């Protein structure tokens, strides 16, 4: 198998036919023969004692350049032998499809202005940026949760519908993090039912700034997500200085991350913290990258063969240029 559409290698190499690496011993033998040959040539030159005459009759020696074709040739053979041993690596390749539910906390604490212009408005901007960066074939849905949770946009490839749903988000009392996760899971399950066993993989991205105060617990939601094998990536959004005003009274609403971190850990997702709008956009970018690719173990012998062929051309070119012959 060739690397194909691989984006990049993510782990060290292993070899599917490691015994073939024994051929590298032949390269050591060639190197030894080359070194011995050069030493003999040096001793022969020293026997000619009339150095003044030698300088006149012998052409100028190319010096260190004469060793480069041999070194490049041995390195080329080393690359070919490595490729022959069938190296393999974990490679990131683009996903063809996925179903992502974006769950956004719209509790009243999201009107805090510690993130300009306020937490909710900054979250909307970041969510729109996140949508723009996802592959067009990805199905994306939206869940809004405060005291309860509701699917405001079912999974769809219609980005305009998703952006409109994000724009319509409005505030409500209390925070039901567990309900937000469960509503997202139900939407993923319902959407995937039409595909049967070929349903695209699901993922939940949940943003919240507070502690669960209503509905089912995040622990129960995490258990259900783990059973469904749907990772939940969580974002703790805001700062410790967040304040909202109700009836003229200032109420502190510091961001609370431990529960969100545990939710992500229990489901195989990732936990992030963002204290500014730009940090949130960066978090969404990282999540989009991780969702948009999967890791596969692939043979990468073609990389070594390609490097060997490039080196072979370079070896032939320099040898012709300097010595008017092929190595």
C-alpha positions as MATLAB code, in Angstrom:
seq = 'XXXXXXXXXXXXXXXXXXXXXXXXXXXXXXXXXXXXXXXXXXXXXXXXXXXXXXXXXXXXXXXXXXXXXXXXXXXXXXXXXXXXXXXXXXXXXXXXXXXXXXXXXXXXXXXXXXXXXXXXXXXXXXXXXXXXXXXXXXXXXXXXXXXXXXXXXXXXXXXXXXXXXXXXXXXXXXXXXXXXXXXXXXXXXXXXXXXXXXXXXXXXXXXXXXXXXXXXXXXXXXXXXXXXXXXXXXXXXXXXXXXXXXXXXXXXXXXXXXXXXXXXXXXXXXXXXXXXXXXXXXXXXXXXXXXXXXXXXXXXXXXXXXXXXXXXXXXXXXXXXXXXXXX';
ca = [
       0.000    0.000    0.000;
       1.356    3.445   -0.871;
       0.957    6.572    1.223;
      -1.788    7.845   -1.074;
      -3.442   10.921    0.407;
      -1.425   10.828    3.583;
      -0.903   14.179    5.230;
       1.937   13.301    7.581;
       3.579   10.655    9.695;
       2.581   10.711   13.373;
       4.739    7.991   14.926;
       8.046    6.161   14.535;
       8.730    3.533   11.916;
       8.286   -0.188   12.188;
       9.123   -2.776    9.550;
       6.864   -5.501    8.181;
       9.889   -7.411    6.814;
      12.685   -6.448    9.224;
      14.906   -9.414    8.261;
      15.533   -7.690    4.934;
      17.472   -5.004    6.802;
      20.298   -7.554    7.018;
      21.152   -6.440    3.487;
      22.536   -3.287    5.093;
      25.503   -5.428    6.154;
      26.480   -5.589    2.479;
      26.734   -1.792    2.494;
      29.196   -1.981    5.358;
      31.239   -4.436    3.288;
      31.212   -2.065    0.297;
      32.270    0.792    2.558;
      35.160   -1.241    3.916;
      36.345   -2.178    0.431;
      36.163    1.461   -0.642;
      38.209    2.653    2.361;
      40.880   -0.031    1.774;
      41.092    0.887   -1.918;
      41.613    4.554   -1.099;
      44.333    3.748    1.421;
      46.197    1.611   -1.114;
      45.992    4.386   -3.679;
      47.473    6.841   -1.175;
      50.394    4.515   -0.379;
      51.107    4.046   -4.104;
      51.241    7.810   -4.647;
      53.774    8.240   -1.819;
      56.178    5.783   -3.549;
      56.686    8.339   -6.298;
      59.343   10.404   -4.481;
      59.895   13.157   -7.074;
      56.956   15.293   -5.948;
      57.907   18.239   -8.177;
      57.736   16.077  -11.277;
      54.526   14.431  -10.008;
      52.820   17.820   -9.792;
      53.725   18.528  -13.440;
      52.682   15.209  -14.981;
      49.696   14.299  -12.820;
      46.384   16.100  -13.270;
      44.928   18.022  -10.324;
      43.036   15.657   -8.046;
      39.430   16.553   -7.215;
      40.061   16.288   -3.475;
      37.112   15.603   -1.242;
      34.674   15.711   -4.179;
      35.887   12.337   -5.432;
      34.304   10.689   -2.370;
      30.854   12.252   -2.761;
      29.525    9.955   -5.543;
      30.550    6.874   -3.574;
      28.947    8.191   -0.380;
      25.765    9.137   -2.241;
      25.683    5.737   -3.944;
      25.934    3.897   -0.615;
      23.252    6.126    0.911;
      21.016    5.468   -2.101;
      21.395    1.714   -1.623;
      20.602    2.170    2.074;
      17.333    3.917    1.212;
      16.384    1.183   -1.247;
      17.110   -1.539    1.323;
      15.045    0.307    3.936;
      12.138    0.537    1.503;
      12.551   -3.169    0.658;
      12.038   -3.962    4.372;
       8.477   -2.531    4.079;
       8.520    0.333    6.610;
       5.161    1.317    8.109;
       4.029    4.302   10.161;
       0.899    5.863   11.635;
      -0.247    8.385    9.051;
      -2.989   11.025    9.286;
      -5.406   10.749    6.369;
      -8.513   12.853    5.713;
     -11.857   11.410    6.763;
     -14.464   11.124    4.054;
     -17.444   11.678    6.369;
     -18.304   12.339    9.995;
     -21.259   13.537   12.069;
     -20.481   16.322   14.529;
     -22.833   17.849   17.060;
     -21.834   21.243   18.419;
     -23.407   21.727   21.869;
     -23.335   25.314   23.129;
     -24.075   26.477   26.648;
     -26.567   29.365   26.476;
     -27.074   29.786   30.225;
     -27.280   33.318   31.589;
     -23.630   33.254   32.669;
     -22.689   33.420   28.973;
     -23.567   37.129   28.977;
     -20.463   37.862   31.089;
     -18.199   40.413   29.407;
     -14.847   39.053   30.578;
     -14.581   37.881   26.957;
     -15.330   40.740   24.550;
     -17.986   41.660   23.600;
     -19.474   38.889   25.765;
     -19.004   35.147   26.096;
     -21.965   34.162   23.920;
     -21.193   36.538   21.064;
     -17.541   35.466   21.002;
     -18.643   31.834   21.079;
     -20.928   32.404   18.094;
     -18.099   33.944   16.094;
     -15.765   31.054   16.900;
     -18.442   28.483   16.039;
     -18.991   30.059   12.619;
     -15.252   29.951   12.000;
     -15.242   26.288   13.044;
     -17.963   25.479   10.514;
     -16.048   27.168    7.712;
     -13.017   24.974    8.376;
     -14.785   21.598    8.274;
     -14.851   19.429    5.116;
     -17.972   20.048    3.037;
     -19.155   16.410    3.322;
     -19.204   16.472    7.131;
     -22.678   16.526    8.685;
     -22.881   19.081   11.487;
     -25.732   19.750   13.928;
     -26.341   22.198   16.752;
     -27.606   21.706   20.303;
     -28.370   24.616   22.638;
     -28.617   23.945   26.358;
     -29.401   26.005   29.436;
     -31.914   24.491   31.924;
     -32.874   22.010   29.189;
     -31.339   20.982   25.874;
     -32.772   21.112   22.364;
     -31.503   20.161   18.921;
     -31.844   23.436   17.054;
     -30.237   22.148   13.831;
     -30.213   18.402   13.018;
     -27.050   17.016   11.365;
     -26.725   18.475    7.883;
     -24.176   19.490    5.267;
     -26.057   22.784    4.827;
     -23.621   25.263    6.356;
     -26.012   28.166    5.838;
     -28.611   26.436    8.026;
     -25.968   25.845   10.694;
     -24.796   29.461   10.649;
     -28.396   30.635   10.941;
     -28.882   28.291   13.908;
     -25.786   29.699   15.603;
     -27.041   33.245   15.049;
     -30.368   32.375   16.733;
     -28.787   31.190   19.991;
     -30.242   33.046   22.967;
     -29.775   32.936   26.726;
     -31.750   30.987   29.329;
     -31.510   30.134   33.045;
     -29.445   27.297   34.613;
     -26.985   24.875   32.996;
     -27.767   21.305   31.884;
     -24.459   19.969   30.600;
     -25.526   16.319   30.817;
     -28.702   17.035   28.863;
     -26.665   18.785   26.172;
     -24.507   15.687   25.692;
     -27.449   13.278   25.698;
     -29.401   15.382   23.183;
     -26.340   15.376   20.935;
     -25.967   11.593   21.216;
     -29.616   11.053   20.324;
     -29.258   13.293   17.273;
     -26.172   11.362   16.103;
     -27.934    8.017   16.617;
     -31.081    9.108   14.782;
     -29.088   10.477   11.868;
     -26.848    7.407   11.635;
     -29.803    4.984   11.614;
     -30.371    5.624    7.902;
     -26.870    4.297    7.120;
     -27.017    1.137    9.231;
     -23.586   -0.351    9.893;
     -21.954    2.160    7.527;
     -22.956    5.189    9.631;
     -20.198    7.832    9.702;
     -18.337    8.254   13.002;
     -19.872   10.679   15.503;
     -18.303   13.335   17.668;
     -19.653   15.879   20.166;
     -17.997   19.260   20.726;
     -19.392   20.878   23.864;
     -18.727   24.422   25.040;
     -19.702   25.552   28.531;
     -18.605   28.058   31.155;
     -20.284   26.708   34.274;
     -21.216   23.815   36.512;
     -24.104   21.447   35.795;
     -27.158   22.731   37.701;
     -30.068   20.942   36.001;
     -31.040   17.682   34.342;
     -29.041   14.483   34.205;
     -25.461   14.510   35.434;
     -22.396   14.777   33.191;
     -21.300   11.406   34.624;
     -24.418    9.699   33.248;
     -23.960   11.459   29.929;
     -20.331   10.342   29.820;
     -21.354    6.737   30.427;
     -23.838    6.847   27.562;
     -21.329    8.492   25.231;
     -18.702    5.879   26.082;
     -21.190    3.081   25.366;
     -22.029    4.676   22.013;
     -18.315    5.172   21.316;
     -18.818    8.856   20.653;
     -15.965   11.003   22.015;
     -16.986   14.279   23.639;
     -14.471   17.105   23.365;
     -15.192   19.821   25.920;
     -14.235   23.485   26.063;
     -14.207   25.419   29.354;
     -14.806   28.960   28.156;
     -14.319   32.163   30.093;
     -12.154   33.462   32.938;
     -12.174   33.431   36.723;
     -13.174   37.141   36.669;
     -16.505   36.642   34.892;
     -19.424   38.663   36.344;
     -23.078   39.099   35.364;
     -25.639   41.524   36.788;
     -29.101   40.505   37.910;
     -31.484   42.977   39.562;
     -28.601   45.353   40.038;
     -26.483   42.787   41.836;
     -23.111   41.558   40.595;
     -22.866   37.777   40.493;
     -19.535   36.110   39.900;
     -19.581   33.416   37.219;
     -16.050   31.988   37.071;
     -15.432   29.261   34.537;
     -15.514   25.753   36.050;
     -13.412   23.202   34.175;
     -12.969   20.006   36.294;
     -16.342   18.462   35.401;
     -15.808   19.185   31.720;
     -12.315   17.704   31.881;
     -13.650   14.517   33.454;
     -16.414   14.306   30.831;
     -13.859   14.467   28.022;
     -11.523   11.972   29.693;
     -14.294    9.429   30.296;
     -15.428    9.484   26.661;
     -12.059    9.526   24.920;
     -12.366   13.163   23.905;
     -10.128   16.134   24.589;
     -10.455   18.914   27.141;
      -9.604   22.521   26.295;
      -9.594   25.813   28.125;
     -10.136   29.134   26.347;
     -10.099   32.538   28.024;
     -10.401   34.755   24.943;
     -12.187   34.726   21.622;
      -8.941   34.133   19.729;
      -8.063   31.209   22.004;
     -11.495   29.714   21.382;
     -11.012   29.975   17.622;
      -7.663   28.216   18.004;
      -9.300   25.464   20.070;
     -11.966   24.960   17.427;
      -9.253   24.829   14.767;
      -7.441   22.104   16.701;
     -10.660   20.135   17.176;
     -11.491   20.460   13.485;
      -8.067   19.108   12.583;
      -8.398   16.114   14.914;
     -11.936   15.336   13.736;
     -11.135   15.826   10.066;
      -8.417   13.177   10.044;
      -8.002    9.623   11.184;
      -4.808    7.727   11.919;
      -4.031    4.626    9.874;
      -1.066    2.284    9.893;
       0.279    2.425    6.355;
       3.323    1.218    4.484;
       5.576    4.120    3.547;
       8.179    2.316    1.412;
       7.428    4.643   -1.489;
       8.914    7.543    0.472;
      12.263    5.751    0.740;
      12.244    4.615   -2.881;
      11.493    8.180   -4.010;
      14.332    9.546   -1.862;
      16.655    6.887   -3.269;
      15.772    7.768   -6.864;
      16.344   11.476   -6.200;
      19.702   10.666   -4.660;
      20.574    8.424   -7.651;
      19.918   11.315  -10.036;
      22.004   13.648   -7.889;
      24.836   11.109   -7.787;
      24.837   10.672  -11.564;
      24.630   14.420  -12.174;
      27.537   15.385   -9.910;
      29.694   12.544  -11.241;
      29.131   13.639  -14.839;
      29.750   17.280  -13.939;
      32.975   16.705  -12.025;
      34.461   13.585  -13.628;
      32.670   13.287  -17.022;
      31.562    9.747  -16.206;
      28.886    7.883  -14.329;
      29.848    6.415  -10.935;
];
